[in-house]
Amino acid sequence: MKAKELRELSIPELKERVAKLREELMNLRFLKTIHRLENPMRIRQVRREIARVLTILKEKERSANQ
């Protein structure tokens, strides 16, 4: 998802998205360990998307507190 699309989501939706992405990352790491991972670049993509979502989540939480 693009940052613009993520900014349209609410805080609970962003938290849910982070949880799903972290679960996906865990599964990808497991597949990598057993040499079943088809696209190793997907790990990098998921890590970056987690960072993107967390950044937007922090922005929203800060603006909600002010």
C-alpha positions as CSV (number, residue, x, y, z in Angstrom):
1,M,0.0,0.0,0.0
2,K,1.1,3.5,-0.7
3,A,1.5,6.0,2.1
4,K,-1.4,8.1,0.8
5,E,-3.7,5.0,1.1
6,L,-2.4,4.2,4.6
7,R,-3.1,7.8,5.8
8,E,-6.8,7.3,5.1
9,L,-7.0,4.3,7.5
10,S,-7.9,4.8,11.2
11,I,-5.6,4.0,14.1
12,P,-7.1,0.5,14.9
13,E,-7.0,-0.4,11.2
14,L,-3.3,0.5,11.1
15,K,-2.6,-1.5,14.2
16,E,-4.3,-4.5,12.6
17,R,-2.3,-4.0,9.4
18,V,0.9,-4.0,11.4
19,A,-0.1,-7.3,13.2
20,K,-0.8,-8.9,9.8
21,L,2.4,-7.8,8.3
22,R,4.4,-9.0,11.3
23,E,2.7,-12.4,11.0
24,E,3.6,-12.5,7.3
25,L,7.2,-11.6,8.0
26,M,7.4,-14.4,10.6
27,N,6.0,-16.8,8.0
28,L,8.4,-15.6,5.3
29,R,11.4,-16.0,7.7
30,F,10.2,-19.5,8.5
31,L,10.0,-20.4,4.8
32,K,13.5,-19.0,4.2
33,T,14.8,-21.2,7.0
34,I,13.4,-24.4,5.4
35,H,14.5,-23.2,1.9
36,R,11.0,-22.9,0.5
37,L,10.9,-19.2,-0.1
38,E,10.1,-18.3,-3.7
39,N,10.7,-14.6,-3.6
40,P,13.4,-13.5,-1.1
41,M,12.8,-9.8,-1.9
42,R,9.3,-10.1,-0.3
43,I,11.0,-10.1,3.2
44,R,12.5,-6.7,2.4
45,Q,9.2,-5.4,1.0
46,V,7.3,-6.5,4.1
47,R,9.8,-4.9,6.5
48,R,9.6,-1.6,4.6
49,E,5.8,-1.7,4.7
50,I,5.9,-2.4,8.4
51,A,8.1,0.7,8.9
52,R,5.8,2.8,6.7
53,V,2.7,1.8,8.6
54,L,4.4,2.4,12.0
55,T,5.5,5.8,10.9
56,I,2.0,6.9,9.8
57,L,0.6,5.3,13.0
58,K,3.0,7.5,15.1
59,E,2.0,10.6,13.2
60,K,-1.7,9.9,13.8
61,E,-1.1,9.2,17.5
62,R,0.9,12.4,17.9
63,S,-1.8,14.5,16.1
64,A,-4.5,12.9,18.2
65,N,-2.7,13.8,21.5
66,Q,-2.3,17.4,20.5
